[in-house]
Amino acid sequence: MTHAHTPAPSTATPRTRPWHGIMVATALPMREDHSVDYDAYADHVAWLIANGCDGVVPNGSLGEYQTLTDEERARVVRTAVEAAGDGARVMPGVAAYGSAESRRWAEQAAEAGAGSVLLLPPNAYRADHDAVRAHYAEVSRAGVPVVAYNNPIDTKVDLTPALLARLHADASIVAVKEFTGDVRRAYEIAELAPGLDLLIGSDDVLLELALAGAVGWIAGYPNALPRSCATLYRAAVAGDLETALPLYRSLHPLLRWDSKTEFVQAIKLSMDLAGRPGGSVRPPRFPLTGEIEAAVRAATEKALAEGLN
C-alpha cells in the first residue's frame, strides 16, 4: 500500500535551534517480512510534524538502526528529510562502533540536509574520558551540530555533568539527550555548562526535566499519541502545572515503557492500536506476548478511550 507523504502545514511552535522542541525518535514501520516500508515512514514523519511535533530523530535505538544495512540506514535519513520538508527538523542518529564510521554517518546526514545529529559515546568498550573527547571531536568535524546521548545503562560509558562540560568547552557538542532518569543532573549540567542545551531523553521524567530547564524532548511515545504529548510538553516547559500534571499522570503508564527493555515493541504496539504504522520488529527482537503485551495494550486502550491522541 502506498501512503501519501506530502508534508502538512506544521502546528509546531517556532524554534531558535534545530535540536529544540519535540524531536520524535521515530519507530521504523516494517512489513511482515521485516522489510522497511519507506512510504509508511515518510507518511509517519509528515503526520508527526502536522500533529504538533517539531521534528524527527531517525536511526535511533527506537528506529532499530542496529539491524539496518548501510543502504537502508542512509535511505531512512533521506526519506525523513524529504518528508519533513525541512532538513532542520531532522536529527539522525549516527552511532557506530568506530569514530570514523560515526563521522561518515554524520557527513551523510549533512549531505542529506539534516540540521543536527545524535551521537552516543564509544560503546564497543568502556571508553575513558580522553577517548570520549576524541570521539566527539572527530564526529564534530563533519560540520553538523552534535547532540550527545547519555545512556550509561546500555553503553556503560557515563557522560557525567563534568564530562559534558568538557565536551561543550571543546566545542564538540551543542546539547545532551539525558537518559539516566537522574533529574539532579539537570541542575549540575546548568551550573557547569550553562550554554549546553538539556534535552529530555526518557519519556517518564518529562515533567521533571522540563521544569528543570530542558529546551527539548527526544521523544518516544509521540509516535502513537503526538497531540497529547505535544500538549503535555508545551505545558510543562511553560510551567503550566494545572494542564501538565493531570495529563502527565494519565500518560505515565505508557511513558514509562520508553525506559524499559521492550520499548521498541511497546511503542510499535501502541502505534498499531492508535492506527499508526508500527508493524513488525526485526530479530533478535520478538513481538510482545503474555503479561507484557497485555499491560501495554491495556494502557494504550485506556489512553485512547480517554481521548488522548
C-alpha positions in Angstrom: 0.0 0.0 0.0 1.4 3.4 -0.9 1.0 6.2 1.6 0.8 9.9 0.6 3.5 11.8 2.3 3.2 15.4 1.3 4.1 17.4 4.5 1.1 19.1 6.0 1.4 22.6 7.5 3.1 22.3 10.9 1.3 23.3 14.0 4.6 23.3 16.0 6.0 26.3 17.6 9.0 28.2 16.2 12.4 27.0 17.4 15.6 29.0 17.7 17.8 25.9 17.1 17.2 22.8 15.1 17.5 20.5 18.1 14.9 22.3 20.3 11.3 21.3 20.8 9.8 17.8 20.4 12.1 15.7 18.2 10.4 12.3 17.9 12.7 9.3 17.9 10.8 7.6 15.1 9.9 4.0 15.1 10.5 2.5 11.7 7.5 0.8 10.0 8.3 -2.6 8.8 6.3 -5.2 6.8 5.7 -8.7 8.0 8.7 -9.9 6.1 10.8 -7.3 8.1 11.4 -5.1 5.0 11.3 -1.3 5.6 8.1 0.4 4.5 9.6 3.7 3.3 6.3 5.1 2.1 4.7 4.4 5.5 7.7 6.0 7.2 7.5 9.1 5.0 3.8 9.4 5.8 4.5 9.0 9.5 7.2 11.7 9.6 4.9 14.2 7.9 2.0 13.2 10.2 4.1 13.8 13.3 5.0 17.3 12.2 1.4 18.1 11.2 0.3 17.0 14.7 2.4 19.3 16.7 5.9 17.8 16.8 8.9 19.8 15.8 11.0 17.2 14.1 12.2 13.6 14.0 15.2 11.5 15.0 15.7 8.7 12.5 18.1 5.8 13.1 17.9 5.9 16.9 17.5 2.8 19.0 13.7 3.0 18.6 14.3 3.0 14.8 16.2 -0.3 15.1 19.3 1.2 13.4 21.5 -1.7 14.6 19.6 -4.1 12.4 19.7 -1.9 9.2 22.0 -2.3 6.3 24.1 0.8 5.3 21.8 1.3 2.3 18.7 1.2 4.4 20.1 3.5 7.1 21.1 6.1 4.5 17.7 5.9 2.8 15.9 6.3 6.1 17.7 9.7 6.6 16.9 10.9 3.1 13.3 9.8 3.4 12.9 11.7 6.7 14.4 14.9 5.3 12.2 14.8 2.2 9.1 14.0 4.2 9.8 16.7 6.9 10.1 19.3 4.2 12.9 21.0 6.1 16.2 19.3 7.0 16.5 21.4 10.1 13.7 19.2 11.5 15.8 16.0 11.2 18.4 14.8 13.7 19.7 11.4 12.5 21.4 9.1 15.0 25.0 8.5 13.9 26.1 5.9 16.5 28.6 3.3 15.4 31.4 1.2 16.9 34.2 3.4 15.4 34.6 7.2 15.4 35.4 7.2 11.7 32.2 5.4 10.9 30.2 7.8 13.1 31.8 10.7 11.3 30.8 9.2 7.9 27.2 8.9 9.1 27.3 12.5 10.2 28.7 13.5 6.8 25.9 11.6 5.2 23.3 13.3 7.4 24.8 16.7 6.5 24.8 15.9 2.8 21.1 14.9 3.1 20.4 18.3 4.7 19.9 17.3 8.3 20.1 20.1 10.9 21.8 18.2 13.7 22.9 14.6 14.6 22.6 12.5 17.8 25.7 10.7 18.9 26.4 8.0 21.6 29.8 7.8 23.2 32.1 4.9 22.1 30.2 1.8 23.1 32.3 -1.1 21.9 34.2 -0.9 25.2 34.2 1.2 28.4 36.0 4.3 27.0 37.8 6.7 29.3 37.3 10.5 29.2 40.1 11.1 26.7 38.7 8.6 24.3 35.2 10.1 24.7 36.5 13.6 24.0 38.4 12.4 20.9 35.3 10.6 19.6 33.1 13.6 19.8 35.8 15.9 18.4 36.2 13.6 15.4 32.5 13.5 14.6 32.0 17.2 15.1 34.5 17.8 12.3 31.7 16.7 9.9 30.4 20.3 10.4 26.9 19.5 11.7 25.8 20.2 15.3 26.3 17.2 17.5 23.8 16.3 20.3 25.4 13.9 22.8 23.3 11.0 24.0 24.0 9.9 27.6 22.7 6.3 28.2 25.2 4.7 30.6 22.6 2.0 31.3 23.2 0.5 27.9 26.6 1.9 26.8 28.4 1.6 30.2 30.0 5.0 29.5 28.6 7.8 31.6 28.6 11.3 30.2 28.7 12.9 33.7 27.9 16.6 34.0 31.6 17.3 34.4 32.5 15.4 31.2 29.6 17.0 29.3 31.0 20.4 30.4 34.4 19.4 28.9 32.8 18.3 25.6 30.9 21.5 25.4 34.1 23.5 26.1 35.8 21.5 23.4 33.0 22.8 21.0 32.2 19.2 20.2 28.6 19.2 21.3 25.7 21.6 21.5 23.2 19.7 23.6 22.7 16.4 25.5 19.9 13.9 25.5 19.9 12.9 29.1 18.5 9.4 29.6 19.7 8.4 33.1 16.5 9.5 34.8 18.5 11.3 37.5 16.8 14.7 37.5 19.5 16.1 39.8 21.9 16.1 36.9 19.9 18.8 35.1 21.0 21.4 37.7 24.6 20.3 37.8 24.8 20.5 34.0 23.3 24.0 34.1 26.0 25.1 36.6 29.0 23.5 34.9 28.0 24.2 31.3 25.3 26.9 31.2 25.4 27.1 27.4 24.8 23.4 26.9 21.2 22.7 26.0 19.4 20.0 28.0 17.1 17.6 26.1 14.7 15.2 27.9 15.9 11.8 27.0 13.4 9.5 28.6 9.6 10.0 28.4 8.9 9.2 32.1 10.9 12.1 33.5 9.5 14.6 31.0 7.8 16.9 33.5 10.7 16.9 36.0 13.3 17.8 33.4 11.1 20.3 31.7 10.7 22.1 35.0 14.5 21.9 35.4 15.1 23.8 32.3 15.1 21.4 29.4 14.6 23.0 26.0 13.8 19.9 24.0 12.5 16.3 24.2 13.8 13.4 22.1 10.6 11.5 22.5 9.3 8.0 22.0 5.5 8.0 22.7 4.5 10.8 20.4 4.9 8.1 17.7 1.5 6.9 18.9 0.0 9.9 20.7 1.6 13.1 19.3 -1.1 15.7 20.1 -1.5 14.8 23.8 2.3 14.5 24.2 2.8 17.9 22.5 0.2 19.5 24.8 2.0 17.9 27.8 5.4 19.1 26.7 4.4 22.6 25.9 2.5 23.0 29.2 5.5 21.5 31.1 8.1 23.9 29.7 5.8 26.8 30.2 5.4 25.8 33.9 1.6 25.3 33.4 1.2 22.6 36.0 -2.6 22.9 36.0 -2.5 21.5 32.5 0.6 19.4 32.6 0.2 17.4 35.8 -3.1 15.6 35.2 -2.1 14.8 31.6 1.3 13.5 32.8 -0.5 11.2 35.3 -2.8 9.9 32.5 0.1 9.3 30.1 2.7 8.0 32.6 1.6 4.3 32.4 2.6 4.5 28.7 5.5 6.9 29.0 7.4 4.6 31.4 7.6 1.9 28.7 10.1 4.2 26.9 12.7 3.3 29.6 12.1 -0.5 29.6 13.9 -3.2 27.6 10.8 -3.8 25.5 10.4 -0.1 24.5 10.6 -0.7 20.7 7.9 -3.4 20.8 5.7 -1.5 23.3 5.7 1.7 21.2 5.1 -0.1 18.0 2.2 -2.0 19.6 0.7 1.3 20.8 1.2 2.8 17.3 -0.7 -0.2 15.8 -3.6 0.3 18.3 -3.7 4.0 17.5 -3.9 3.3 13.8 -0.3 4.2 13.0 2.2 2.1 11.0 4.1 0.3 13.7 4.4 -3.1 12.2 6.9 -5.9 12.9 10.2 -5.7 14.7 13.4 -7.2 13.3 15.2 -10.1 15.0 16.7 -10.6 17.5 13.6 -8.7 18.9 10.3 -10.6 19.1 6.8 -9.2 19.3 5.4 -8.8 22.8 3.4 -11.7 24.3 1.8 -12.6 27.6 1.6 -10.2 30.5 3.8 -7.5 28.9 1.7 -7.3 25.8 -1.5 -7.2 27.9 -0.1 -4.4 30.0 0.9 -2.3 27.0 -2.4 -3.0 25.3 -4.5 -2.1 28.3 -2.6 1.2 29.0 -2.9 2.2 25.3 -6.6 1.4 25.0 -7.3 3.3 28.3 -5.5 6.3 26.9 -7.3 6.2 23.6 -10.6 5.7 25.4 -9.9 8.9 27.5 -9.5 10.8 24.2 -5.7 11.0 24.3 -4.3 11.1 20.8 
